[in-house]
């Protein structure tokens, strides 16, 4: 049953029993889960605090989900349908220095939509998005603010050939992958800086077997067979440097990356049953962590930044202390999910919201809710179908009855 939401500015007025001064400075916490089904073209929106379903959105195909840095937008990349849909989360924040205001409205499917051949990697930096299309000779660069206003300002930035690559957006440039000149169906061989007018700036930087990307702090990383490319922008133009793998690492490479929040670090896969912790500022940048079984999914904790979580095929959630470089807790959450079979079989995914960890269990049609401190399961949310990809949006802020207007920004 759909849960009707009132815009919080109205809800606050209905409290009645509190004085106007309290209503003007009410502290509010709100978190929402956006959950895509594995097989069906639908995204369910769930109140993370009470487990109630708020609404659902019908799409054109099953979706990979990404949230913007602001949390105001959720992006549904439907590779099989050649479509990227955008959902206004209904939760936005406004920084006033000594406090942040929160606006809460109903989530909605935005009018802006991208179409193209095989949409793939999604990257957002500081409100600017680069959406890659494996089947096109271009990436689309656009702004979150325009999408929230139902304006499509997407600009095509052209690359040399269609390939399975990635683009990282900056103010006036993008860093794009360079396809293999002999066979574009193979992994890219490097990266280059181009202007948003599709003009190359500087030389190509080698990155054989490029696959995997993530941002942390002011740095964006691309993983290669030889190490990582680290991208920063101090002036007008992004700069790229190569960080080679440590000679102490066994033979291998990273092909999937996630980036830390609150602390600058990266975590990558290093074979099926190990991860590598990467500190780009240290002399010994790489530390291996052995997993009990093969990795299914991993995620960082944005609230407790020294922790990350790895779900392994034995059905366990493993808490990794990034500072210590070791697994500190492991708990069984689901039945085993073997990594044998197709890479895209329905398997659990992780999201963190406030003091809870949410783990989808697609074969049981539920989401497990764990306390992030002791990793004990506190509840489960039933979801029709096969809940698969999941992102969390929310936080805490003040609600003002009057005195602040946010209509001009997002």
N, C-alpha and C positions, 0 to 999 in steps of 0.2 A: 504494500500500500504506500502510495507516495505521501511523504511527510511535507505538509505545507510550511513554508518558511516565511516569516515576516522580515522585511529589512530591519536591521537592528535599530536604526534610528527611530523606527515606529515602535518596535518592541520595548525600547527603553521607556517610552512614554506610557506604556500600559502597566508599568510596575506599580504606579499609583501610591503604594504604601510608603515609598521612600521619598525623601525630600528632594527638591529640585537640585540642590547642590550635589547630592550623591548621584543623581541621575546624570548630571553633567560630567561626572568623572568616574563612571563605572568601569571597573576592570573586567575584561571578558576574555575567555579562552575559547577558541573554536578550531577544530581539526576535521578534515574531510579526507576520505579515501576514495580514490578513483581506480576502479578495478575493471580491467578488460577481460572478456571471456576468451578462452583459448580458441574455440571453434566458431563462435557466433560474432556477428558484427555489432557488438553492443558494449557500452561502458556503463557500469553501475556506479552511482555516487552514494557513499555511505557516511553517516555521521560517525566519526571515529570514537567519539566519547561515549555514545550510548548504543552504537551498533545498528541504528535505524537506517533503513534505505531512504534516501532523500528523493532520488529520481534516477532515470536512466536515459541514455542517448543511443539512438540507432545510428549506425555508421554504414559504410559500404563494404567493409571487410574487417576481419580480426585485426587488433591494433597493438602495436608497441606504444607504451605511454612514456612521456617525458613531462616534467614540470619545469616552469621557468624559475630563474633564481628568485624572482619576486614572489612566486607562488600564485600570482594572479591568473596564470594561464596554464592549462594542461594541453599537451599536443598529442594527438592520436595519429601515428604514422601507420597507414594501412598499405603495406607493401604489395600485397596480392591484388589490391583494388586500385593502385596507382593514385592514392588520395592521401592528403594530410588534412585532418580536421582540427579545429581549435575550440577548446572549451574554456569559457570564463569560469574560474573556480568559485567565484562569489566571495572570496576572501582576499582582501588587500590591506596593505599597511602603508602608513604615511609617517615618516620620520619627522619629529619636531624637536630633535636634539635631546631634551631631558626625558622625553617619552615618545612612544609610538602609538598612533591611533589605528584602530582596526575598523574596517567596514565589512559587514556581512550581508550578503544578498543571496538570492537564489542562483545556483549554477546555471549556465546557459550555453547552448551550442552557438558559437559565433558564426557570423555570415562569411567571414574570410575562409577560404579553402584553397589549397594548392593541389594541382594535378600534374602528373608526369610519370614517366616510365620508371618503375621500381624505386619508389622513395625509400631511402635507407637511413644513413647516419644523420642524426640531429645534433646540432651544437648551438648553444646560446652563450653569449658573453655580454654582460652589462646591457641587457635589453635588446640586443641585436641577435637575430637567428640566422643560421645558415642551414638550409635543408638540402641534403644531397639526394640526387637521383641517379641510381646506378645505370639506368637506361637512357640517360640524356647527356648531352655535351655541356651541361651547365649545372650550377648549383643556384638555388634561390636564396637571396639575402633580403630580410625584411625586419621590421621592428615590432616588438611586442605591443608597444603603445598603440600603433596603428591598428593592429589586429583587434585589440580590445575596443577600439572605436568603430569596428566593422569596416575598416578601410584596408584595402589590399595594396600595400606599397612595395610588394616583392619585386626585386630586380634580378634579372638573369645575369649571372657572372659565368663566363664561358671557360671551359677547360679544354684540353687538347683532344680528348676522346672519352666516350662513355666507359666507365669502369667502376668497380666497387671501391669507392674512396671516401674522402671526408673533406670538409671545408670548415675552417675556424674563422668566425667573423671578427673584425676589428672596426675601428671608426671609419677609415677610408680604404681599408684593404681587407683581404682574406688570405689565409694560408691554405693552400689546396694541395691535395696529393697529386703526384706525377705518375701517370699510368706506365706500365711496362711497354716500351716501344715495340717489342717483338710480339707480344700477346697481351692485349689489354684485359683479357679474362683472368690473367694471373694477378697476384697482389702487386700494388704499386711499388715503385722503386725509390721514391723520394717525395720531397715537398718543396713548394716554392711560394713566394709572396706575389700576389697579384693585386692590382688596383680593382676597385669596384667597376671600372670600365674595361676589365678583362685584360689589362696590360701587365706583362711580367715585370717585376721589380727585383733586380738582383739575380743571383745564380740559383740553380737548383741545389738543394741539400740532400745528400744521399740518405736513404732510409729503406734499405732492401726489405721486402716482405712487410711493408707497412700495414698494420691492422691493429686497431685498438686506440682509443683516445679518451682523455678525461682532463678536467680542469681542477686546480686546487690553488686557492689564493690568486696571485697575479700570474700564475704560470699555467699554460696548457701543454699537455704532453701527448705525443704520438709515439706508439711503440713500434719498434723495428726488430729485425733479426740480430742487429748489432748493438742495440741499446735503445735509448729514448731520444727523441727530438723534443727539446724544451723551448717553448715559444713564450716570449714576453714582449711587452711594448712599453718602452720608457719614453719614447718621443712619438713622432708621427707614424713611423713604420715599424711593424713587428720585426723582431729579431729571433733567429733560430740558432740554437746550439745543440751539439750532439753530446749526450752523456752515455759513454760506452758501458756495457755490462762489466761488472767487477770480474777480475781474473779468478777470484775465489769461487765464483758460481759454477755449478756443473753446466754442461752443455745444454742449451735450451734458449727460449726467448718468451717474451710476453706478447699475447695477442688480444687480451682483454684488460682494460684498465678502469679503475674508479678513483676518484679524487677525494681527499680528506676535506672536511668542513671544520673550521675553527683552528685547525693546525694544517700546515702545508705538508702533505705527503701523498703518495700514490700507492695503490695496491694493484698488483697484476697477477694473473695466473702464471704459473711456471711449470708446465706439465699438468696432467689431470688431477694430481693429488698434492700439489704444493702451491703456495702463494709466495710472492716476493713483496716485501715492504720497501718502499723507495722514498728516501729523503733526498731531494735534489740539491740540498744545501750542505750535506755532509761529505767528508772525504770517503767514508765507507757508506756508499749510498744504498746498497742492496743487502737485505737480510731475508733469508729463506725461512719459511714456516711450513713444517710438515703437517698435512691434514690426516685425520684418521682414515678417511676414504675419499673418493673423488668429489670434487667441488661441483655443486649444482648452481649456486648463485651466491653473490656476496654484496654487502652494502655497508656504508659507513654510518656512524651515529652522529648526526649534526648537533645533538644536545650534549652528549658526553664524548667530546672529540677524540679522546685517546682510544676509543673502542671502535672496532668494526666487527661485522658478523658474517660468518661463512656457513651456509647451509650445505651439508654434505649428503651423499646419496644414501647413507644409512638412516636418514630421517632426523638427524641431529642438527641443532643450531650451535655453532661454536663461536664463543666470544673471544676475539683477538685483542690483546693489549698491544697497541701499536708502539708504545714507548718501550715496553719490555721485549717486544718481538716474540710473543708466545701466546698460545691458547690458554686462557685463564678459566673458562667455564665451558661445559658442554652439556646440553640437555636434549633428550629425545622429544620430538614434536609430532612427527608423522610416521606412518609406515615407510619402509624404504622406497626410494625413487631411484631406480637404477639409471646410470648414465649410458648403459647400452641402449641401442635403438637409435631412432632419428634424433638429430640435435634439437629439433623443435617439438619433441613430444611434450605433453603437459607435465610440468614439474614446478615445485614451489618457487615463489619469489618473495623478497623481503622488502618491507618499508618500515621506517621508524617515524613515530609521531609522539612528541612530548616524552612521556615516561613509559611508552608502550612500543613493543615490536610486533608487527603484523606479518604473518606468514601465510600466503595462500596455499591451499591444499586442494588442487583442482580435481583430483580423483574422488575426494570426499565432499566436494561442493561446500567448502567452508574456509574461513580465515581464522587462524589461531591467533589469540591475543596474549602476549607474554609481557610481564613486568620487566622493564629494561634493567632494573637493579639486581633482582635475584633470578631472573629468567624463568620464573614460575608462570605457568599458564593460568590466566585469570578468567578467561571466557573464550567463546568461539562465536563467530558470526556466520550464519548460514546464508549462502549465496546460490541462486539458481545457476545451473550449468556448470562450467569449469572455470572458476575464478583463477586468473593466471597473472598477467602483468598488473602491477600495483604501484601507485605513487601516493604520497601523503602531502597534504597542503594545510597549513594553519599556523597557529601561534597565539600569543596573548597581546592585548593592547587595551587602550582606553577608548570608550565610546562617549562622545560628546552630544548632549541634547541639542546644543547650538554653539555657535561661535567659530567653528572651523568648517570650511568648505573644501572638498577634495574633487570637485567636478572637473578641474583642469588637469588632473594628473592621475596616474595609475601606479 
